[in-house]
Amino acid sequence: MEIKQVVVIGQYQVELQTLRLDDNLEPDEVLIETEYTFISAGTELANYSGKEPTVFVPGSWCAYPWKSGYANVGIVKAVGQNVKNVAVGQRVYTFGQHASFIKANQHGLIIGVPDDIDPAIAVSSRMAAVAATAIIISEIPKNAWVAVYGLGMVGNLAAQMFQILGCRVIGIEPTAHRRELAKQCGLAITVGGNPDEVQQAVKDITGGQMAHISVDAVGHSSVVMQALKATANFGQIILLGSPRVPVEGNLTELLSDVHLRWITVRGGLEWCLPTYSTLPNTPSLYSKQEMIFDWIRREKLALAPQISHRIDPAQIKEAYDGLLYQPETYTGVVLNWR
């Protein structure tokens, strides 16, 4: 069958191409007609701009030409003979690409979208799934102070999640529009300024305690060093963003502080979680998404204020460049395949 699909063909080059999809299904496969996809401003823009160096390595997972996207909501059109967990006609959420039709495997994440959730909101919850890893891997003390560095969509949602769990959260962000957007999403405390001003603000706000947990939601090594200084003794630093840019500095400064103050540094890549788990109370990609949908339904998690654009897939170049160069205007972009 003929489909439309987004393809990043080179550095700063992206197209909506007409391609062929074999609609013959293997026993575990599902054919889905896409309604909405969501653009990851982190991973996708890093690959589009060449900030991620492996795009230039032939055979790598994101080498050009790269079929981008990993957040898809659509309607099941057909299922393979072994598929039991979804049915034809059902609306589902997957890690599917930006394409008008996709094939998914039931052993990958496929979860039904509740009828009372806007499917455009459901697909944008992909960024909430990235953010949720921070609360899963943290050891959260009662009434903890949490400092979240970076209030892009992932940092904003991570901050909301720590608040949902009863933490006192400080959102740290140099740009005023992101701080204002975080306040619209219910974040009570936000801080701007240079690193010294931020550290002093964290000290003043916490009454000298500093943060029990500091989260780098930027993915920049220099931010980790700032977070280290704001973290209390015996505290934790969560690397939620993926560090990509080389930063020169004194590694001993980091390791010495970690050693002397018993700081725990935890990586937060979500793909280390199993897709499904048969063990009770064991987190998985599936259980994480169930939790996110529940919070959306109960209006605990604010996603809608962060979606600035719902656009046609043919405008993908405009969307990527908007997210890259006009972040104050393009805060979150849904592609409407309907």
Phi and psi in degrees as a GROMACS rama.xvg file:
@    title "Ramachandran Plot"
@    xaxis  label "Phi"
@    yaxis  label "Psi"
@TYPE xy
-91.2165  132.578  GLU-2
-132.228  166.124  ILE-3
-105.5  136.342  LYS-4
-147.073  142.066  GLN-5
-80.2365  130.777  VAL-6
-133.682  124.372  VAL-7
-85.8217  109.125  VAL-8
-92.1089  -12.8929  ILE-9
-178.773  -179.101  GLY-10
-61.2574  120.962  GLN-11
62.2853  25.1674  TYR-12
-127.928  122.623  GLN-13
-143.324  143.777  VAL-14
-136.926  154.025  GLU-15
-97.5555  108.726  LEU-16
-104.614  154.797  GLN-17
-94.5759  118.896  THR-18
-128.759  174.038  LEU-19
-107.417  136.934  ARG-20
-122.192  124.374  LEU-21
-71.6707  111.354  ASP-22
-89.7079  10.3866  ASP-23
-76.3865  126.302  ASN-24
-99.7252  136.095  LEU-25
-72.7846  164.816  GLU-26
-55.5192  -31.1618  PRO-27
-101.257  9.35004  ASP-28
-96.3513  155.922  GLU-29
-130.211  132.888  VAL-30
-98.3044  127.12  LEU-31
-126.515  130.182  ILE-32
-90.6244  120.453  GLU-33
-72.3889  136.71  THR-34
-101.719  -48.6397  GLU-35
-143.101  146.513  TYR-36
-129.168  163.363  THR-37
-127.401  139.685  PHE-38
-88.4732  127.538  ILE-39
-83.427  113.224  SER-40
-71.6494  -12.8821  ALA-41
-88.821  -73.7233  GLY-42
-61.6793  -48.4515  THR-43
-66.4113  -41.7128  GLU-44
-70.8196  -32.7602  LEU-45
-62.4108  -39.3715  ALA-46
-75.7337  -39.508  ASN-47
-63.0029  -41.0618  TYR-48
-86.4738  -10.6813  SER-49
82.4203  8.29526  GLY-50
-63.321  -31.395  LYS-51
-84.4081  111.304  GLU-52
-65.9153  -23.2553  PRO-53
-72.4597  -6.76156  THR-54
-64.041  -21.5269  VAL-55
-95.8854  4.29133  PHE-56
-100.857  110.318  VAL-57
-55.4676  134.467  PRO-58
89.1821  -8.05343  GLY-59
-71.8928  165.509  SER-60
-62.4053  -24.6493  TRP-61
-122.112  19.9161  CYS-62
-62.74  142.761  ALA-63
-67.2115  141.6  TYR-64
-74.6187  135.827  PRO-65
-117.604  126.939  TRP-66
-85.2442  104.8  LYS-67
-85.3947  169.702  SER-68
103.538  139.895  GLY-69
-151.542  36.6027  TYR-70
-146.953  113.047  ALA-71
-141.259  133.009  ASN-72
-124.177  130.489  VAL-73
-160.478  -175.029  GLY-74
-106.203  130.525  ILE-75
-68.0778  124.886  VAL-76
-103.861  -27.7703  LYS-77
-161.965  153.052  ALA-78
-133.688  149.579  VAL-79
-72.415  166.288  GLY-80
-65.6293  -21.579  GLN-81
-94.1703  -4.98003  ASN-82
-75.8501  125.154  VAL-83
-119.982  -23.998  LYS-84
-90.5319  -7.93291  ASN-85
-137.634  160.075  VAL-86
-129.427  156.326  ALA-87
-57.5986  134.238  VAL-88
93.6633  -10.2996  GLY-89
-82.0423  142.305  GLN-90
-85.3627  128.801  ARG-91
-133.15  157.036  VAL-92
-111.066  131.876  TYR-93
-140.908  175.106  THR-94
-90.3675  42.227  PHE-95
-78.4545  161.24  GLY-96
-80.5821  174.591  GLN-97
-77.1198  93.046  HIS-98
-156.025  153.412  ALA-99
-70.2662  -29.9214  SER-100
-135.329  145.354  PHE-101
-135.681  160.006  ILE-102
-111.915  133.226  LYS-103
-122.953  154.526  ALA-104
-103.577  136.7  ASN-105
-64.5953  -15.3932  GLN-106
-82.3285  -13.6004  HIS-107
-88.1742  176.827  GLY-108
-72.3231  118.35  LEU-109
-135.099  122.449  ILE-110
-138.405  138.198  ILE-111
-66.4459  142.633  GLY-112
-93.1543  122.982  VAL-113
-55.3583  143.137  PRO-114
-62.4965  -25.3066  ASP-115
-93.0982  14.2243  ASP-116
-111.169  128.07  ILE-117
-55.3353  125.125  ASP-118
-60.3758  -26.9621  PRO-119
-69.9778  -34.2003  ALA-120
-70.5648  -41.4526  ILE-121
-57.9322  -44.0745  ALA-122
-71.0863  -32.345  VAL-123
-71.4246  -15.3582  SER-124
-68.8563  -4.06661  SER-125
-55.3085  -38.4529  ARG-126
-71.7307  -28.5157  MET-127
-66.749  -33.6833  ALA-128
-66.0446  -36.3297  ALA-129
-65.0395  -46.0117  VAL-130
-64.6973  -36.0432  ALA-131
-63.2636  -21.5386  ALA-132
-58.2899  -31.9813  THR-133
-62.1772  -40.298  ALA-134
-79.1433  -24.3397  ILE-135
-71.7853  -40.5726  ILE-136
-89.6645  -10.9784  ILE-137
-79.9571  147.477  SER-138
-98.6986  105.712  GLU-139
-98.5411  111.465  ILE-140
-68.2947  160.733  PRO-141
-64.7543  136.561  LYS-142
57.7312  36.5772  ASN-143
-68.844  148.37  ALA-144
-88.8111  129.922  TRP-145
-126.66  127.521  VAL-146
-107.21  119.98  ALA-147
-107.539  116.263  VAL-148
-92.3307  116.595  TYR-149
99.1497  115.779  GLY-150
-114.251  37.9838  LEU-151
-65.2682  -172.546  GLY-152
-59.6028  -42.6674  MET-153
-66.6015  -46.4308  VAL-154
-64.293  -41.3053  GLY-155
-56.5347  -47.2733  ASN-156
-70.7317  -36.7168  LEU-157
-62.3083  -42.586  ALA-158
-61.4876  -43.6274  ALA-159
-59.1613  -41.1526  GLN-160
-66.5999  -41.1805  MET-161
-63.4698  -36.2796  PHE-162
-64.7093  -40.7503  GLN-163
-57.4277  -35.1936  ILE-164
-84.0613  5.36298  LEU-165
94.906  8.48227  GLY-166
-81.0382  156.939  CYS-167
-95.2031  113.457  ARG-168
-111.244  135.307  VAL-169
-113.522  116.676  ILE-170
-91.4883  125.6  GLY-171
-114.028  120.08  ILE-172
-157.293  126.393  GLU-173
-71.7977  -24.5748  PRO-174
-94.9347  132.56  THR-175
-65.186  -36.7658  ALA-176
-66.4575  -34.2974  HIS-177
-71.4821  -36.0308  ARG-178
-63.7648  -41.7747  ARG-179
-65.0971  -41.41  GLU-180
-63.6086  -38.8063  LEU-181
-62.5986  -38.8461  ALA-182
-64.8218  -39.2578  LYS-183
-61.2225  -28.5394  GLN-184
-89.0605  4.51995  CYS-185
101.684  6.68886  GLY-186
-80.6864  121.159  LEU-187
-77.5008  -34.8294  ALA-188
-122.904  121.527  ILE-189
-130.72  149.702  THR-190
-135.779  138.71  VAL-191
-120.923  -171.026  GLY-192
109.131  -179.748  GLY-193
-78.3027  169.043  ASN-194
-54.6913  -40.9147  PRO-195
-66.2044  -40.4834  ASP-196
-66.0522  -38.0609  GLU-197
-65.2826  -45.4316  VAL-198
-61.4198  -41.7469  GLN-199
-65.018  -38.9409  GLN-200
-63.4438  -42.8294  ALA-201
-61.6143  -41.8542  VAL-202
-62.181  -44.2325  LYS-203
-67.5986  -44.6886  ASP-204
-64.1726  -38.9138  ILE-205
-88.4556  3.35813  THR-206
64.9468  32.5601  GLY-207
88.5715  -7.20498  GLY-208
-70.1859  -32.2852  GLN-209
68.8206  -178.072  MET-210
-85.8216  130.274  ALA-211
-68.3093  -33.0207  HIS-212
-134.798  129.592  ILE-213
-117.479  135.474  SER-214
-119.51  122.653  VAL-215
-90.2516  103.822  ASP-216
-101.065  14.3449  ALA-217
-97.7584  -41.2068  VAL-218
83.9863  40.7907  GLY-219
-134.663  128.1  HIS-220
-62.5221  -32.3268  SER-221
-66.7138  -30.3132  SER-222
-68.327  -34.8041  VAL-223
-60.6468  -41.0577  VAL-224
-64.2445  -37.5509  MET-225
-65.1743  -42.9305  GLN-226
-63.3733  -35.5799  ALA-227
-58.9074  -43.0036  LEU-228
-68.2857  -24.0975  LYS-229
-93.0463  -0.0556806  ALA-230
-93.5992  135.473  THR-231
-69.8493  158.049  ALA-232
-54.2659  140.75  ASN-233
68.2766  12.6122  PHE-234
-85.1106  -175.916  GLY-235
-127.11  144.111  GLN-236
-117.475  126.227  ILE-237
-106.45  121.508  ILE-238
-91.3058  86.1741  LEU-239
-81.9361  -38.7241  LEU-240
-81.8491  153.368  GLY-241
-89.3665  114.635  SER-242
-64.947  128.311  PRO-243
-127.397  -27.7603  ARG-244
-96.4492  129.858  VAL-245
-61.6332  138.064  PRO-246
-132.936  126.232  VAL-247
-85.989  140.197  GLU-248
-178.607  -176.215  GLY-249
-95.2094  104.965  ASN-250
-62.5317  -31.1659  LEU-251
-63.1476  -31.82  THR-252
-60.3617  -42.1326  GLU-253
-68.3405  -53.1818  LEU-254
-66.52  -35.1278  LEU-255
-63.9093  -45.0312  SER-256
-65.0669  -42.1562  ASP-257
-59.1571  -43.5885  VAL-258
-68.3573  -49.8855  HIS-259
-72.1405  -29.6663  LEU-260
-108.742  9.62634  ARG-261
55.9905  45.4644  TRP-262
-83.5986  136.44  ILE-263
-102.455  127.387  THR-264
-108.463  123.802  VAL-265
-120.879  131.42  ARG-266
-77.9019  146.459  GLY-267
-124.803  33.0303  GLY-268
-73.0524  122.699  LEU-269
-66.822  -23.7038  GLU-270
-69.9975  -7.55319  TRP-271
-76.1192  -14.057  CYS-272
-75.9108  146.013  LEU-273
-68.6517  153.705  PRO-274
-67.331  -46.7985  THR-275
-129.853  157.279  TYR-276
-141.318  135.208  SER-277
-92.4342  -5.08426  THR-278
-88.628  138.517  LEU-279
-66.8153  143.961  PRO-280
59.7297  24.7096  ASN-281
-106.013  119.743  THR-282
-67.0553  145.866  PRO-283
-146.844  171.059  SER-284
-60.1225  -36.249  LEU-285
-69.0953  -49.3065  TYR-286
-65.9823  -32.9848  SER-287
-62.8294  -43.6553  LYS-288
-69.1081  -36.0437  GLN-289
-57.5095  -45.2023  GLU-290
-61.6279  -43.2772  MET-291
-64.0086  -45.9229  ILE-292
-60.6109  -38.8762  PHE-293
-63.2099  -44.3429  ASP-294
-65.3074  -36.8672  TRP-295
-64.0085  -45.6749  ILE-296
-62.5675  -35.2767  ARG-297
-90.5687  9.15397  ARG-298
58.2402  35.471  GLU-299
-92.1581  -24.6645  LYS-300
-116.193  122.223  LEU-301
-96.9634  109.358  ALA-302
-108.559  -37.6638  LEU-303
-54.78  -41.2793  ALA-304
-63.1635  -17.6211  PRO-305
-92.9081  -7.80785  GLN-306
-90.7645  106.794  ILE-307
-91.1228  -26.2689  SER-308
-140.285  136.989  HIS-309
-123.273  107.146  ARG-310
-128.385  168.383  ILE-311
-74.4128  141.951  ASP-312
-57.233  -26.7824  PRO-313
-62.354  -16.7475  ALA-314
-94.8222  24.4318  GLN-315
-61.6339  -37.8978  ILE-316
-62.3311  -44.2246  LYS-317
-60.6313  -40.6859  GLU-318
-66.1546  -48.2654  ALA-319
-61.0765  -45.7312  TYR-320
-68.6012  -34.5531  ASP-321
-63.1948  -46.18  GLY-322
-63.6114  -34.2936  LEU-323
-78.005  -42.4168  LEU-324
-109.256  -16.6753  TYR-325
-129.306  58.3999  GLN-326
-63.6861  -20.8538  PRO-327
-73.0417  -26.0556  GLU-328
-95.7086  -43.9995  THR-329
-98.049  92.5333  TYR-330
-96.3563  -23.9457  THR-331
-167.547  131.492  GLY-332
-125.149  123.027  VAL-333
-101.575  133.094  VAL-334
-94.0788  125.185  LEU-335
-97.9135  107.324  ASN-336
-90.8672  -0.585529  TRP-337
